[in-house]
């Protein structure tokens, strides 16, 4: 497994990231860390006791948040991969959630989960991603997420939402 400081971790290549879910420097954040495993992005995340919704069951909002942060990191990393660039290279891109549709299949135990995400379609402005949450080798939740590019350091004056 990669160390928490590995340059292969997507979120390690997002300077200034203050996100509650994936910001490295956010003291009480969730610290989602994603990396490539072949064509899938993977994240292992271990909740604390206070991430429960019911006793021994992970809170659905926390599940949605880790899916969100894992897939936004995946969108960014896929753009770099598509352009055959290193994660730390310029221009820097950032993505934000357009839609997130989470389907909870069964309760997720409040213990370490594995997230797997696959890019289903890609354009520079919009990425469609499918994500799976696994506990005990069973999928307990799945999501379809649309990510929009909201920042491109090579063109900071352009509104990235315009056509």
Backbone as CSV, one residue per row, in Angstrom:
resi,resn,N_x,N_y,N_z,CA_x,CA_y,CA_z,C_x,C_y,C_z
1,UNK,0.840,-1.184,0.000,0.000,0.000,0.000,0.883,1.245,0.000
2,UNK,0.372,2.300,-0.606,1.109,3.562,-0.684,1.113,4.251,0.674
3,UNK,2.174,4.968,0.950,2.213,5.743,2.189,1.314,6.965,2.035
4,UNK,0.920,7.552,3.169,0.026,8.718,3.132,0.651,9.915,2.439
5,UNK,1.980,9.926,2.325,2.666,11.044,1.689,3.074,10.756,0.250
6,UNK,2.684,9.613,-0.291,3.084,9.216,-1.637,2.602,10.225,-2.675
7,UNK,3.479,10.586,-3.638,3.054,11.498,-4.704,2.012,10.867,-5.636
8,UNK,1.820,9.559,-5.528,0.815,8.892,-6.355,-0.595,9.089,-5.810
9,UNK,-0.710,9.549,-4.563,-2.016,9.858,-3.972,-2.544,11.117,-4.655
10,UNK,-3.734,11.024,-5.250,-4.281,12.151,-6.007,-4.319,13.425,-5.179
11,UNK,-4.827,13.329,-3.959,-5.039,14.514,-3.133,-3.728,15.173,-2.704
12,UNK,-2.602,14.459,-2.778,-1.298,15.063,-2.469,-0.870,16.044,-3.552
13,UNK,-1.575,16.042,-4.656,-1.240,16.903,-5.793,-2.273,18.000,-5.994
14,UNK,-2.901,18.412,-4.911,-3.904,19.482,-4.931,-3.494,20.558,-3.935
15,UNK,-2.519,21.401,-4.288,-2.089,22.445,-3.350,-3.256,23.332,-2.936
16,UNK,-3.290,23.672,-1.655,-4.331,24.565,-1.156,-5.677,23.903,-0.942
17,UNK,-5.758,22.582,-1.019,-7.033,21.877,-0.860,-7.462,21.922,0.608
18,UNK,-8.544,22.628,0.891,-9.052,22.766,2.255,-10.345,21.968,2.468
19,UNK,-10.646,21.068,1.568,-11.879,20.291,1.627,-11.959,19.465,2.919
20,UNK,-13.141,19.422,3.524,-13.376,18.600,4.715,-13.107,17.121,4.421
21,UNK,-13.471,16.658,3.238,-13.325,15.244,2.909,-11.929,14.834,2.502
22,UNK,-11.237,15.673,1.738,-9.950,15.220,1.190,-8.787,16.182,1.365
23,UNK,-9.006,17.294,2.049,-7.915,18.243,2.259,-6.853,17.662,3.185
24,UNK,-5.614,17.662,2.721,-4.508,17.107,3.514,-4.298,17.852,4.817
25,UNK,-4.449,19.169,4.776,-4.132,19.997,5.926,-5.357,20.307,6.785
26,UNK,-6.512,19.767,6.442,-7.726,20.023,7.208,-7.699,19.133,8.444
27,UNK,-7.428,19.752,9.592,-7.139,19.020,10.831,-8.171,17.942,11.155
28,UNK,-9.439,18.268,11.164,-10.470,17.315,11.553,-11.210,16.731,10.345
29,UNK,-10.578,16.798,9.174,-11.208,16.283,7.965,-11.138,14.767,7.877
30,UNK,-11.698,14.237,6.800,-11.754,12.788,6.593,-10.473,12.231,5.959
31,UNK,-9.706,13.076,5.296,-8.415,12.711,4.696,-8.517,11.535,3.719
32,UNK,-9.454,11.633,2.793,-9.596,10.643,1.720,-8.324,10.658,0.876
33,UNK,-7.815,9.474,0.585,-6.581,9.332,-0.209,-6.836,8.302,-1.302
34,UNK,-6.729,8.734,-2.545,-7.052,7.899,-3.695,-5.828,7.677,-4.568
35,UNK,-5.794,6.545,-5.258,-4.674,6.220,-6.138,-5.160,5.266,-7.228
36,UNK,-4.359,5.138,-8.285,-4.692,4.243,-9.388,-4.319,2.802,-9.037
37,UNK,-5.186,1.899,-9.425,-4.919,0.461,-9.418,-5.416,-0.023,-10.779
38,UNK,-4.526,0.022,-11.772,-4.936,-0.267,-13.140,-5.832,0.838,-13.656
39,UNK,-6.990,0.479,-14.184,-7.930,1.462,-14.716,-8.914,1.968,-13.674
40,UNK,-8.836,1.449,-12.467,-9.703,1.895,-11.381,-8.927,2.782,-10.417
41,UNK,-9.645,3.707,-9.821,-9.052,4.434,-8.697,-9.565,3.752,-7.441
42,UNK,-8.698,3.713,-6.444,-9.015,3.003,-5.216,-8.743,3.914,-4.025
43,UNK,-9.528,3.728,-2.981,-9.327,4.431,-1.716,-9.709,3.463,-0.602
44,UNK,-8.862,3.373,0.407,-9.205,2.647,1.623,-9.432,3.715,2.686
45,UNK,-10.577,3.639,3.354,-10.900,4.660,4.343,-11.460,4.002,5.594
46,UNK,-10.917,4.414,6.735,-11.334,3.838,8.011,-12.037,4.889,8.860
47,UNK,-13.324,4.646,9.171,-14.070,5.607,9.976,-13.684,5.529,11.452
48,UNK,-14.042,6.575,12.165,-13.913,6.591,13.622,-15.295,6.288,14.203
49,UNK,-15.350,6.064,15.489,-16.621,5.717,16.124,-17.691,6.784,15.875
50,UNK,-17.287,8.064,15.863,-18.281,9.127,15.695,-18.763,9.282,14.254
51,UNK,-18.315,8.425,13.332,-18.836,8.433,11.960,-20.030,7.492,11.804
52,UNK,-20.552,6.988,12.927,-21.702,6.089,12.903,-22.996,6.874,12.671
53,UNK,-23.939,6.220,11.993,-25.296,6.742,11.894,-26.145,6.050,12.950
54,UNK,-26.035,4.748,13.015,-26.595,3.905,14.069,-25.437,3.088,14.613
55,UNK,-25.615,2.441,15.734,-24.534,1.679,16.351,-23.930,0.701,15.344
56,UNK,-22.623,0.839,15.148,-21.819,-0.025,14.273,-22.136,0.101,12.786
57,UNK,-22.938,1.087,12.397,-23.301,1.317,10.991,-22.790,2.703,10.598
58,UNK,-22.070,2.784,9.472,-21.529,4.066,9.027,-22.653,5.009,8.596
59,UNK,-22.492,6.263,8.930,-23.436,7.314,8.573,-23.487,7.486,7.054
60,UNK,-24.691,7.599,6.488,-24.858,7.747,5.050,-24.268,9.024,4.482
61,UNK,-24.297,10.091,5.264,-23.689,11.343,4.813,-22.179,11.233,4.704
62,UNK,-21.578,10.510,5.626,-20.130,10.270,5.571,-19.807,9.428,4.342
63,UNK,-20.611,8.396,4.086,-20.396,7.563,2.897,-20.475,8.428,1.646
64,UNK,-21.487,9.279,1.567,-21.635,10.155,0.399,-20.449,11.099,0.258
65,UNK,-19.935,11.601,1.364,-18.798,12.517,1.329,-17.534,11.823,0.839
66,UNK,-17.262,10.614,1.315,-16.042,9.939,0.855,-16.164,9.546,-0.617
67,UNK,-17.373,9.200,-1.059,-17.593,8.938,-2.494,-17.315,10.218,-3.283
68,UNK,-17.868,11.333,-2.819,-17.696,12.622,-3.493,-16.212,12.960,-3.643
69,UNK,-15.475,12.891,-2.558,-14.063,13.278,-2.606,-13.224,12.290,-3.408
70,UNK,-13.543,11.018,-3.303,-12.812,10.015,-4.092,-13.042,10.242,-5.585
71,UNK,-14.267,10.536,-5.974,-14.558,10.699,-7.400,-14.056,12.034,-7.955
72,UNK,-14.038,13.091,-7.140,-13.487,14.359,-7.639,-11.978,14.218,-7.848
73,UNK,-11.305,13.523,-6.941,-9.884,13.234,-7.138,-9.657,12.376,-8.368
74,UNK,-10.551,11.418,-8.584,-10.455,10.542,-9.753,-10.629,11.338,-11.039
75,UNK,-11.587,12.263,-11.062,-11.803,13.096,-12.253,-10.538,13.878,-12.590
76,UNK,-9.946,14.500,-11.575,-8.717,15.274,-11.787,-7.597,14.371,-12.288
77,UNK,-7.389,13.245,-11.613,-6.301,12.339,-11.993,-6.519,11.756,-13.382
78,UNK,-7.769,11.495,-13.742,-8.044,10.955,-15.071,-7.707,11.974,-16.160
79,UNK,-7.998,13.241,-15.897,-7.661,14.286,-16.876,-6.163,14.296,-17.140
80,UNK,-5.361,14.184,-16.098,-3.906,14.155,-16.252,-3.488,12.880,-16.988
81,UNK,-4.095,11.766,-16.616,-3.782,10.485,-17.267,-4.139,10.544,-18.759
82,UNK,-5.302,11.126,-19.061,-5.758,11.274,-20.440,-4.759,12.093,-21.251
83,UNK,-4.191,13.115,-20.611,-3.213,13.977,-21.280,-1.780,13.450,-21.164
84,UNK,-1.633,12.257,-20.572,-0.317,11.606,-20.405,0.653,12.503,-19.630
85,UNK,0.156,13.036,-18.490,0.963,13.923,-17.654,1.049,13.365,-16.240
86,UNK,2.078,13.803,-15.529,2.218,13.472,-14.114,1.201,14.276,-13.304
87,UNK,0.788,13.734,-12.170,-0.191,14.414,-11.322,0.261,15.794,-10.861
88,UNK,1.543,15.979,-10.677,2.042,17.256,-10.168,2.328,18.287,-11.261
89,UNK,2.106,17.921,-12.523,2.444,18.823,-13.631,1.382,19.912,-13.825
90,UNK,1.787,20.965,-14.516,0.876,22.065,-14.828,0.376,21.920,-16.249
91,UNK,-0.820,22.393,-16.560,-1.705,23.157,-15.706,-2.409,22.270,-14.665
92,UNK,-2.794,22.902,-13.544,-3.540,22.214,-12.500,-5.025,22.304,-12.825
93,UNK,-5.725,21.200,-12.584,-7.176,21.158,-12.765,-7.838,20.842,-11.431
94,UNK,-9.054,21.340,-11.263,-9.877,20.979,-10.117,-11.296,20.725,-10.612
95,UNK,-11.956,19.786,-9.954,-13.312,19.395,-10.313,-14.247,19.584,-9.127
96,UNK,-15.519,19.812,-9.436,-16.563,19.918,-8.418,-17.731,19.033,-8.842
97,UNK,-18.510,18.648,-7.880,-19.625,17.739,-8.113,-20.764,18.445,-8.831
98,UNK,-21.194,17.865,-9.959,-22.389,18.328,-10.658,-23.601,17.590,-10.122
99,UNK,-23.509,16.276,-10.105,-24.552,15.438,-9.495,-23.885,14.252,-8.825
100,UNK,-24.549,13.765,-7.801,-24.111,12.545,-7.136,-25.383,11.778,-6.774
101,UNK,-25.490,10.592,-7.316,-26.644,9.722,-7.049,-26.109,8.491,-6.328
102,UNK,-26.396,8.415,-5.038,-25.913,7.307,-4.228,-27.062,6.341,-3.985
103,UNK,-26.778,5.073,-4.192,-27.752,4.007,-3.886,-27.159,3.166,-2.762
104,UNK,-27.828,3.187,-1.629,-27.387,2.388,-0.499,-28.012,1.001,-0.638
105,UNK,-27.179,-0.012,-0.801,-27.641,-1.377,-1.057,-27.934,-2.108,0.244
106,UNK,-27.060,-1.937,1.217,-27.265,-2.512,2.542,-26.437,-1.702,3.534
107,UNK,-26.724,-1.813,4.822,-25.949,-1.046,5.797,-24.448,-1.343,5.679
108,UNK,-23.660,-0.288,5.804,-22.206,-0.408,5.735,-21.657,-0.418,7.157
109,UNK,-20.991,-1.513,7.550,-20.405,-1.534,8.896,-19.450,-0.361,9.099
110,UNK,-19.393,0.139,10.310,-18.533,1.275,10.620,-17.096,0.795,10.842
111,UNK,-16.518,0.253,9.778,-15.117,-0.170,9.780,-14.548,0.102,8.397
112,UNK,-13.278,-0.180,8.195,-12.622,0.195,6.934,-13.410,-0.268,5.712
113,UNK,-13.510,0.651,4.747,-14.160,0.364,3.472,-13.164,0.579,2.342
114,UNK,-13.473,-0.028,1.232,-12.709,0.167,0.001,-13.644,0.835,-0.994
115,UNK,-13.165,1.916,-1.607,-13.910,2.558,-2.687,-13.191,2.265,-3.989
116,UNK,-13.965,1.925,-5.007,-13.428,1.705,-6.352,-14.212,2.600,-7.295
117,UNK,-13.515,3.306,-8.172,-14.187,4.188,-9.122,-13.648,3.950,-10.525
118,UNK,-14.555,4.048,-11.489,-14.218,3.850,-12.897,-14.803,5.016,-13.685
119,UNK,-13.995,5.614,-14.543,-14.475,6.687,-15.412,-15.247,6.043,-16.565
120,UNK,-16.504,6.450,-16.723,-17.370,5.907,-17.779,-17.353,6.766,-19.033
121,UNK,-17.210,8.082,-18.868,-17.066,8.970,-20.031,-16.293,10.207,-19.590
122,UNK,-15.592,10.793,-20.574,-14.726,11.927,-20.263,-14.740,12.944,-21.382
123,UNK,-14.916,14.198,-21.009,-14.573,15.344,-21.846,-13.811,16.276,-20.909
124,UNK,-13.034,17.219,-21.428,-12.298,18.109,-20.529,-13.181,18.853,-19.523
125,UNK,-14.442,19.098,-19.861,-15.328,19.844,-18.957,-16.151,18.960,-18.035
126,UNK,-16.378,17.687,-18.416,-17.340,16.854,-17.685,-16.867,15.402,-17.659
127,UNK,-16.931,14.795,-16.470,-16.513,13.398,-16.301,-17.645,12.647,-15.609
128,UNK,-18.004,11.485,-16.159,-19.005,10.605,-15.550,-18.261,9.442,-14.916
129,UNK,-18.527,9.213,-13.632,-17.795,8.206,-12.858,-18.780,7.302,-12.131
130,UNK,-18.474,6.019,-12.110,-19.223,5.042,-11.313,-18.338,4.659,-10.136
131,UNK,-18.910,4.640,-8.936,-18.133,4.355,-7.730,-18.838,3.292,-6.894
132,UNK,-18.057,2.423,-6.290,-18.565,1.339,-5.460,-17.913,1.404,-4.084
133,UNK,-18.712,1.212,-3.047,-18.212,1.128,-1.677,-18.308,-0.332,-1.268
134,UNK,-17.187,-0.883,-0.799,-17.156,-2.299,-0.406,-16.775,-2.436,1.058
135,UNK,-17.462,-3.358,1.721,-17.148,-3.734,3.093,-17.237,-5.254,3.152
136,UNK,-16.236,-5.888,3.736,-16.198,-7.361,3.792,-16.360,-7.982,2.410
137,UNK,-15.745,-7.354,1.392,-15.790,-7.827,0.001,-17.190,-7.837,-0.595
138,UNK,-18.105,-7.041,-0.040,-19.456,-6.904,-0.583,-19.712,-5.437,-0.890
139,UNK,-20.361,-5.164,-2.009,-20.734,-3.785,-2.344,-21.926,-3.401,-1.471
140,UNK,-21.747,-2.340,-0.681,-22.818,-1.875,0.204,-23.467,-0.587,-0.299
141,UNK,-22.784,0.108,-1.195,-23.332,1.328,-1.795,-22.657,1.530,-3.148
142,UNK,-23.377,2.190,-4.040,-22.798,2.537,-5.335,-23.298,3.917,-5.716
143,UNK,-22.536,4.573,-6.562,-22.904,5.935,-6.939,-22.555,6.208,-8.388
144,UNK,-23.333,7.087,-8.985,-23.022,7.656,-10.290,-22.797,9.137,-10.041
145,UNK,-21.636,9.618,-10.479,-21.227,10.979,-10.161,-20.816,11.705,-11.437
146,UNK,-21.269,12.942,-11.571,-20.829,13.809,-12.652,-19.940,14.882,-12.040
147,UNK,-18.745,15.001,-12.582,-17.781,16.013,-12.122,-17.593,17.048,-13.216
148,UNK,-17.583,18.324,-12.818,-17.334,19.414,-13.751,-15.993,20.053,-13.440
149,UNK,-15.208,20.336,-14.487,-13.957,21.067,-14.280,-14.306,22.507,-13.932
150,UNK,-13.826,22.949,-12.781,-14.120,24.302,-12.314,-12.866,25.167,-12.214
151,UNK,-11.704,24.572,-12.436,-10.465,25.338,-12.373,-9.453,24.744,-13.328
152,UNK,-8.806,25.621,-14.086,-7.722,25.266,-14.994,-6.684,26.377,-14.842
153,UNK,-5.535,26.053,-14.254,-4.542,27.089,-13.951,-3.956,27.745,-15.196
154,UNK,-4.156,27.156,-16.372,-3.634,27.779,-17.589,-4.547,28.884,-18.096
155,UNK,-5.752,28.986,-17.538,-6.710,29.978,-18.017,-7.605,30.415,-16.865
156,UNK,-7.039,31.103,-15.893,-7.794,31.478,-14.709,-8.817,32.583,-14.937
157,UNK,-8.719,33.305,-16.043,-9.670,34.385,-16.280,-10.958,33.888,-16.941
158,UNK,-10.945,32.701,-17.505,-12.116,32.183,-18.208,-13.073,31.511,-17.225
159,UNK,-14.363,31.796,-17.390,-15.388,31.107,-16.612,-15.524,29.706,-17.186
160,UNK,-15.156,28.696,-16.432,-15.185,27.317,-16.946,-16.599,26.764,-17.096
161,UNK,-17.608,27.502,-16.634,-18.975,27.040,-16.798,-19.590,27.512,-18.116
162,UNK,-18.919,28.425,-18.820,-19.465,28.926,-20.077,-19.181,27.942,-21.215
163,UNK,-19.953,28.062,-22.259,-19.779,27.157,-23.420,-18.699,27.622,-24.340
